[in-house]
Amino acid sequence: MFLSSAALFVIVFVVSQVDGFALFLLLLGFYFYLKGNGKAFLLCYMIAMPSKMFAVFLFLPLVLLKEKRIPCIFAALALSFSGSIFSKLLFGADPAHPAYINGERQPFNLFMRIR
């Protein structure tokens, strides 16, 4: 019964889809970084950061390798975090959004306790 539970498999598939999307954008951004296309690099990481904040650990060293001027570094960081800020402004009024961001899975835990 546990292996055929839809709640178990739906969560695994949803999380893996978000990870796959973020990984594609991270690799695409790294490709643009190697080609020297800074705008496309920033755009890819700006879209990838709201879905997976692991992108910050890749983005920051790449920006520091290429850019040495502090105002430009802060501008790149501000642009890269603008996607995350926009998503918080857009979805911040949703009652489920803070629970998702804080890692609270009360409905899922309640569902698992009932079973």
Secondary structure per residue as TSV (DSSP state, phi and psi in degrees):
chain	resnum	aa	ss	phi	psi
A	1	M	-	360.0	-39.7
A	2	F	-	-65.8	-39.6
A	3	L	T	-71.4	-20.9
A	4	S	T	-98.7	10.3
A	5	S	-	-70.8	126.4
A	6	A	H	-68.2	-34.2
A	7	A	H	-63.0	-36.8
A	8	L	H	-68.2	-48.3
A	9	F	H	-74.8	-33.2
A	10	V	H	-63.7	-43.6
A	11	I	H	-64.3	-41.4
A	12	V	H	-64.3	-42.8
A	13	F	H	-69.7	-38.5
A	14	V	H	-65.6	-45.7
A	15	V	H	-64.8	-40.4
A	16	S	H	-69.0	-30.3
A	17	Q	H	-68.4	-41.2
A	18	V	H	-64.7	-41.3
A	19	D	H	-64.5	-40.2
A	20	G	H	-65.3	-40.8
A	21	F	H	-63.1	-45.7
A	22	A	H	-65.5	-41.0
A	23	L	H	-64.6	-39.6
A	24	F	H	-60.5	-45.3
A	25	L	H	-67.9	-35.5
A	26	L	H	-64.2	-44.1
A	27	L	H	-69.0	-37.6
A	28	L	H	-65.4	-41.5
A	29	G	H	-63.4	-39.2
A	30	F	H	-65.6	-36.4
A	31	Y	H	-61.6	-45.9
A	32	F	H	-66.5	-31.8
A	33	Y	H	-63.2	-44.8
A	34	L	H	-67.2	-31.6
A	35	K	H	-78.8	-14.8
A	36	G	T	90.1	12.8
A	37	N	-	-91.4	92.2
A	38	G	H	-68.4	-35.3
A	39	K	H	-67.9	-43.6
A	40	A	H	-68.0	-35.1
A	41	F	H	-60.6	-48.2
A	42	L	H	-64.5	-39.7
A	43	L	H	-64.2	-42.8
A	44	C	H	-63.1	-44.2
A	45	Y	H	-73.2	-29.1
A	46	M	H	-66.0	-35.0
A	47	I	H	-80.2	-32.3
A	48	A	H	-75.6	-30.8
A	49	M	H	-64.6	-39.1
A	50	P	H	-64.4	-28.5
A	51	S	H	-87.2	-27.7
A	52	K	-	-151.8	109.5
A	53	M	T	-73.0	-2.7
A	54	F	T	-60.5	-22.3
A	55	A	H	-61.0	-25.2
A	56	V	H	-63.0	-38.8
A	57	F	H	-67.7	-23.3
A	58	L	H	-91.8	-35.6
A	59	F	H	-69.3	-47.1
A	60	L	H	-60.0	-48.8
A	61	P	H	-63.7	-35.2
A	62	L	H	-66.5	-39.8
A	63	V	H	-67.1	-41.1
A	64	L	H	-68.6	-27.5
A	65	L	H	-70.6	-37.3
A	66	K	H	-89.4	-41.4
A	67	E	-	-107.4	133.3
A	68	K	-	-113.5	-10.1
A	69	R	-	-87.6	126.7
A	70	I	H	-62.0	-43.4
A	71	P	H	-61.6	-35.6
A	72	C	H	-70.4	-34.2
A	73	I	H	-64.8	-45.1
A	74	F	H	-65.5	-35.6
A	75	A	H	-65.2	-41.7
A	76	A	H	-65.3	-40.3
A	77	L	H	-65.5	-40.4
A	78	A	H	-64.7	-41.9
A	79	L	H	-66.2	-38.8
A	80	S	H	-70.2	-33.3
A	81	F	H	-84.7	-5.7
A	82	S	H	-65.2	-30.8
A	83	G	H	-65.6	-40.8
A	84	S	H	-66.9	-41.0
A	85	I	H	-65.7	-41.8
A	86	F	H	-62.4	-41.9
A	87	S	H	-67.2	-34.5
A	88	K	H	-68.7	-37.3
A	89	L	H	-68.0	-38.2
A	90	L	H	-72.8	-44.5
A	91	F	H	-105.9	5.0
A	92	G	T	-64.2	-27.7
A	93	A	T	-78.4	-14.7
A	94	D	S	-71.3	128.3
A	95	P	T	-64.4	-24.0
A	96	A	H	-81.1	-19.5
A	97	H	H	-64.1	-48.6
A	98	P	H	-62.2	-34.8
A	99	A	H	-66.3	-37.8
A	100	Y	H	-68.6	-44.3
A	101	I	H	-65.6	-40.1
A	102	N	T	-79.6	-3.1
A	103	G	T	81.3	13.8
A	104	E	-	-80.7	127.2
A	105	R	-	-122.7	51.1
A	106	Q	H	-60.5	-45.0
A	107	P	H	-61.2	-39.4
A	108	F	H	-67.5	-43.2
A	109	N	H	-64.5	-39.6
A	110	L	H	-64.1	-41.9
A	111	F	H	-61.9	-40.7
A	112	M	H	-71.1	-33.2
A	113	R	H	-70.6	-34.2
A	114	I	H	-66.3	-39.6
A	115	R	-	-70.4	360.0
